């Protein structure tokens, strides 16, 4: 699905030099590359404060804790997503309220949010899934009406831009009260291990998150609050500094691949190609089609026989996971998410894919259907 080896070989000289510099300087914890990376990411995102941490799930949990969300609160989450948002909500003792998604963009459906709001609801976690933004203006309007906080999970869409109706542009991840991301190896901006970060324009919130990620320390051996040990490793920051130079180039290549998929697969009656949002650019963390008429699993098996990778993101809605059946509260019937889980199939989309490899994938899909 992602050719990480070939991408490393392309950047090998720069990455090896950056990593060796860390070893030679022995700045293994909170070294200079961490500070340099946060400064660069802050500039790229136009986010005044960037707080690094150990992974994207910790970033979500710290955001919730810093916003004082806990046992007395409900938090709205989408039904169709990775487990991290509902996991983070449950970990702070809050109750996740699960809302259905749009059948074409796969993002949370704003029209269903208002019915899910209770007197306990304090926040909405929006997940910008697969590479493009949720309908943030509609969500912001609801949040303003009910005085709710917005937390953006931008792990899959870092680099995408929101386009307001009045023409203004803004990097997604910076539209809510706080945004988070992950640098997991397959993400749009990826390291070679775990890593994450939080974005905010609120200095006091940033300082609280910084404390939470570093043992609650104001200075060494002085602990103001109960915190965690969740740091972005210096080696990983050094790698991220190199890859930031290529981030937009990699994104453009994924867009080219996605456009070719669109043009060649849209004529297949059993395939629904992913819809591009009118209010967001798309960075194509995944290229995810819907396979109709019960043919998804057969197509996946056929592709595997022909050495074509594919993946199902995600095989069940979050509220059907065994761990969360007891804690998730449902809003509506969630039929769209259930349907997506039986139909979605993600095809390879990455910066190192050759035209020849994509042709093989497209032709193999064509042979299955025709």
VONU-560132 format. One record per residue (C-alpha): residue number from 1; residue in one letter; x, y, z. Coordinates in steps of 0.5 Angstrom, whole numbers, plus 500, padded with zeros to 3 digits. Each point is the difference from the previous one (the first is absolute). Layout:
BEGIN
ATOM  seq  type   px   py   pz
ATOM  NUM     A    X    Y    Z
...
//
This chain:
BEGIN
ATOM  seq  type   px   py   pz
ATOM    1     X  500  500  500
ATOM    2     X  506  505  502
ATOM    3     X  507  499  497
ATOM    4     X  504  502  506
ATOM    5     X  506  497  498
ATOM    6     X  501  503  493
ATOM    7     X  498  507  503
ATOM    8     X  506  499  505
ATOM    9     X  505  498  494
ATOM   10     X  498  507  497
ATOM   11     X  501  504  506
ATOM   12     X  506  495  503
ATOM   13     X  505  505  500
ATOM   14     X  497  506  503
ATOM   15     X  496  495  505
ATOM   16     X  506  496  502
ATOM   17     X  504  507  501
ATOM   18     X  495  503  504
ATOM   19     X  499  493  505
ATOM   20     X  508  500  500
ATOM   21     X  500  507  503
ATOM   22     X  496  498  505
ATOM   23     X  504  494  502
ATOM   24     X  506  505  500
ATOM   25     X  497  505  504
ATOM   26     X  497  495  505
ATOM   27     X  494  505  501
ATOM   28     X  495  494  500
ATOM   29     X  495  503  504
ATOM   30     X  497  507  498
ATOM   31     X  506  502  496
ATOM   32     X  501  505  495
ATOM   33     X  496  497  494
ATOM   34     X  494  499  504
ATOM   35     X  500  508  501
ATOM   36     X  501  501  493
ATOM   37     X  495  495  498
ATOM   38     X  494  504  504
ATOM   39     X  503  507  498
ATOM   40     X  499  497  492
ATOM   41     X  493  497  501
ATOM   42     X  498  506  504
ATOM   43     X  501  504  494
ATOM   44     X  498  495  495
ATOM   45     X  493  500  504
ATOM   46     X  500  507  502
ATOM   47     X  499  497  507
ATOM   48     X  503  505  505
ATOM   49     X  501  494  505
ATOM   50     X  502  493  498
ATOM   51     X  501  495  506
ATOM   52     X  503  493  498
ATOM   53     X  499  494  503
ATOM   54     X  501  492  500
ATOM   55     X  494  498  495
ATOM   56     X  493  503  497
ATOM   57     X  496  496  505
ATOM   58     X  504  504  506
ATOM   59     X  499  506  496
ATOM   60     X  492  499  500
ATOM   61     X  500  498  508
ATOM   62     X  504  506  502
ATOM   63     X  496  505  496
ATOM   64     X  494  497  504
ATOM   65     X  503  501  506
ATOM   66     X  502  507  499
ATOM   67     X  493  502  498
ATOM   68     X  498  497  507
ATOM   69     X  496  494  497
ATOM   70     X  498  495  504
ATOM   71     X  495  495  504
ATOM   72     X  494  506  500
ATOM   73     X  501  501  492
ATOM   74     X  498  497  493
ATOM   75     X  504  500  494
ATOM   76     X  497  499  493
ATOM   77     X  504  496  496
ATOM   78     X  499  497  493
ATOM   79     X  498  492  499
ATOM   80     X  505  499  494
ATOM   81     X  507  501  502
ATOM   82     X  506  497  503
ATOM   83     X  499  499  508
ATOM   84     X  505  505  502
ATOM   85     X  494  506  501
ATOM   86     X  495  495  504
ATOM   87     X  506  497  504
ATOM   88     X  503  507  502
ATOM   89     X  493  502  503
ATOM   90     X  499  494  504
ATOM   91     X  507  500  503
ATOM   92     X  498  507  503
ATOM   93     X  493  497  503
ATOM   94     X  496  504  495
ATOM   95     X  494  497  496
ATOM   96     X  501  499  492
ATOM   97     X  494  502  496
ATOM   98     X  500  497  494
ATOM   99     X  498  503  493
ATOM  100     X  499  498  493
ATOM  101     X  504  502  494
ATOM  102     X  499  503  493
ATOM  103     X  500  494  495
ATOM  104     X  504  503  495
ATOM  105     X  506  504  504
ATOM  106     X  499  495  506
ATOM  107     X  501  506  505
ATOM  108     X  495  501  505
ATOM  109     X  493  503  498
ATOM  110     X  499  507  503
ATOM  111     X  493  499  499
ATOM  112     X  500  495  505
ATOM  113     X  504  503  505
ATOM  114     X  494  504  503
ATOM  115     X  496  494  502
ATOM  116     X  506  497  504
ATOM  117     X  501  506  505
ATOM  118     X  498  499  507
ATOM  119     X  500  505  506
ATOM  120     X  507  496  502
ATOM  121     X  503  501  493
ATOM  122     X  506  504  500
ATOM  123     X  504  499  494
ATOM  124     X  500  497  493
ATOM  125     X  506  496  497
ATOM  126     X  500  501  492
ATOM  127     X  504  495  497
ATOM  128     X  503  502  493
ATOM  129     X  500  493  497
ATOM  130     X  504  498  494
ATOM  131     X  503  507  498
ATOM  132     X  495  505  500
ATOM  133     X  496  504  505
ATOM  134     X  493  500  503
ATOM  135     X  495  505  499
ATOM  136     X  503  505  505
ATOM  137     X  496  506  499
ATOM  138     X  493  496  501
ATOM  139     X  504  497  506
ATOM  140     X  502  506  503
ATOM  141     X  493  503  499
ATOM  142     X  497  495  504
ATOM  143     X  506  500  505
ATOM  144     X  499  508  501
ATOM  145     X  493  499  501
ATOM  146     X  500  495  506
ATOM  147     X  507  502  502
ATOM  148     X  504  494  499
ATOM  149     X  507  499  499
ATOM  150     X  503  497  493
ATOM  151     X  506  495  500
ATOM  152     X  503  499  493
ATOM  153     X  503  493  499
ATOM  154     X  504  501  494
ATOM  155     X  505  494  500
ATOM  156     X  498  498  493
ATOM  157     X  499  507  497
ATOM  158     X  506  504  502
ATOM  159     X  501  505  495
ATOM  160     X  493  501  497
ATOM  161     X  497  507  500
ATOM  162     X  493  502  502
ATOM  163     X  497  505  495
ATOM  164     X  495  504  503
ATOM  165     X  494  503  496
ATOM  166     X  503  507  500
ATOM  167     X  506  497  497
ATOM  168     X  505  500  506
ATOM  169     X  504  494  500
ATOM  170     X  503  497  507
ATOM  171     X  504  493  501
ATOM  172     X  495  495  503
ATOM  173     X  502  498  507
ATOM  174     X  500  508  502
ATOM  175     X  493  501  500
ATOM  176     X  497  498  506
ATOM  177     X  502  501  507
ATOM  178     X  506  495  500
ATOM  179     X  502  495  494
ATOM  180     X  504  494  501
ATOM  181     X  504  496  495
ATOM  182     X  504  493  500
ATOM  183     X  507  499  496
ATOM  184     X  499  493  500
ATOM  185     X  504  497  494
ATOM  186     X  495  500  495
ATOM  187     X  497  507  501
ATOM  188     X  500  506  496
ATOM  189     X  506  502  504
ATOM  190     X  503  494  503
ATOM  191     X  506  498  504
ATOM  192     X  503  493  501
ATOM  193     X  497  498  506
ATOM  194     X  494  504  505
ATOM  195     X  499  507  500
ATOM  196     X  495  505  501
ATOM  197     X  499  508  501
ATOM  198     X  494  505  502
ATOM  199     X  499  506  497
ATOM  200     X  496  506  504
ATOM  201     X  500  508  500
ATOM  202     X  499  500  507
ATOM  203     X  506  501  504
ATOM  204     X  497  498  507
ATOM  205     X  498  493  496
ATOM  206     X  506  499  497
ATOM  207     X  504  500  507
ATOM  208     X  495  496  503
ATOM  209     X  501  495  495
ATOM  210     X  507  500  500
ATOM  211     X  500  499  508
ATOM  212     X  495  494  498
ATOM  213     X  505  497  495
ATOM  214     X  507  501  505
ATOM  215     X  498  497  507
ATOM  216     X  496  506  502
ATOM  217     X  507  504  501
ATOM  218     X  501  507  500
ATOM  219     X  507  499  501
ATOM  220     X  504  494  501
ATOM  221     X  498  496  506
ATOM  222     X  494  505  501
ATOM  223     X  493  497  499
ATOM  224     X  494  505  499
ATOM  225     X  495  495  498
ATOM  226     X  500  492  499
ATOM  227     X  502  499  493
ATOM  228     X  503  495  495
ATOM  229     X  507  498  497
ATOM  230     X  498  502  492
ATOM  231     X  506  503  496
ATOM  232     X  502  500  493
ATOM  233     X  506  497  499
ATOM  234     X  506  504  498
ATOM  235     X  502  495  494
ATOM  236     X  493  500  498
ATOM  237     X  500  508  500
ATOM  238     X  506  500  496
ATOM  239     X  497  495  495
ATOM  240     X  493  504  499
ATOM  241     X  505  507  499
ATOM  242     X  502  496  494
ATOM  243     X  494  498  497
ATOM  244     X  496  507  501
ATOM  245     X  504  502  494
ATOM  246     X  497  495  496
ATOM  247     X  493  500  503
ATOM  248     X  496  504  495
ATOM  249     X  504  496  494
ATOM  250     X  498  494  503
ATOM  251     X  493  502  501
ATOM  252     X  499  503  492
ATOM  253     X  503  493  498
ATOM  254     X  494  496  504
ATOM  255     X  495  505  497
ATOM  256     X  502  498  493
ATOM  257     X  499  493  502
ATOM  258     X  493  501  503
ATOM  259     X  498  504  493
ATOM  260     X  502  494  496
ATOM  261     X  496  496  504
ATOM  262     X  494  504  500
ATOM  263     X  501  501  492
ATOM  264     X  500  492  499
ATOM  265     X  496  497  506
ATOM  266     X  494  505  499
ATOM  267     X  497  496  494
ATOM  268     X  500  494  504
ATOM  269     X  492  499  503
ATOM  270     X  502  496  506
ATOM  271     X  505  505  502
ATOM  272     X  499  507  504
ATOM  273     X  506  504  499
ATOM  274     X  501  505  506
ATOM  275     X  497  507  500
ATOM  276     X  505  506  500
ATOM  277     X  497  505  505
ATOM  278     X  498  507  498
ATOM  279     X  503  503  506
ATOM  280     X  507  497  500
ATOM  281     X  506  498  497
ATOM  282     X  501  492  500
ATOM  283     X  507  497  502
ATOM  284     X  498  493  499
ATOM  285     X  503  496  506
ATOM  286     X  495  495  497
ATOM  287     X  497  499  493
ATOM  288     X  493  496  503
ATOM  289     X  495  498  495
ATOM  290     X  493  497  502
ATOM  291     X  499  493  496
ATOM  292     X  493  499  499
ATOM  293     X  495  493  500
ATOM  294     X  504  496  505
ATOM  295     X  506  500  496
ATOM  296     X  505  503  504
ATOM  297     X  503  494  503
ATOM  298     X  501  496  494
ATOM  299     X  503  506  497
ATOM  300     X  505  500  505
ATOM  301     X  502  493  500
ATOM  302     X  500  500  492
ATOM  303     X  505  506  501
ATOM  304     X  504  496  505
ATOM  305     X  501  494  495
ATOM  306     X  503  505  495
ATOM  307     X  505  503  505
ATOM  308     X  496  507  501
ATOM  309     X  499  502  507
ATOM  310     X  494  503  503
ATOM  311     X  497  502  507
ATOM  312     X  494  500  503
ATOM  313     X  499  507  504
ATOM  314     X  496  498  504
ATOM  315     X  497  493  501
ATOM  316     X  495  503  506
ATOM  317     X  497  506  503
ATOM  318     X  504  502  506
ATOM  319     X  494  499  504
ATOM  320     X  499  493  498
ATOM  321     X  507  498  503
ATOM  322     X  500  496  506
ATOM  323     X  504  505  504
ATOM  324     X  495  505  499
ATOM  325     X  493  497  500
ATOM  326     X  499  502  507
ATOM  327     X  502  507  500
ATOM  328     X  498  503  493
ATOM  329     X  493  503  500
ATOM  330     X  497  500  493
ATOM  331     X  497  506  496
ATOM  332     X  495  497  495
ATOM  333     X  501  494  496
ATOM  334     X  507  500  497
ATOM  335     X  498  497  494
ATOM  336     X  505  504  495
ATOM  337     X  506  497  505
ATOM  338     X  497  493  500
ATOM  339     X  500  500  492
ATOM  340     X  506  503  499
ATOM  341     X  504  495  504
ATOM  342     X  497  495  496
ATOM  343     X  502  504  493
ATOM  344     X  506  504  501
ATOM  345     X  507  498  497
ATOM  346     X  506  504  500
ATOM  347     X  505  499  494
ATOM  348     X  507  502  500
ATOM  349     X  502  507  500
ATOM  350     X  507  502  502
ATOM  351     X  506  505  497
ATOM  352     X  504  494  497
ATOM  353     X  494  497  496
ATOM  354     X  502  500  493
ATOM  355     X  496  500  494
ATOM  356     X  501  493  498
ATOM  357     X  498  498  507
ATOM  358     X  494  504  500
ATOM  359     X  498  497  493
ATOM  360     X  501  493  502
ATOM  361     X  495  502  506
ATOM  362     X  495  503  496
ATOM  363     X  500  494  495
ATOM  364     X  499  495  505
ATOM  365     X  494  503  503
ATOM  366     X  497  501  493
ATOM  367     X  501  492  499
ATOM  368     X  496  499  506
ATOM  369     X  494  504  498
ATOM  370     X  501  499  492
//
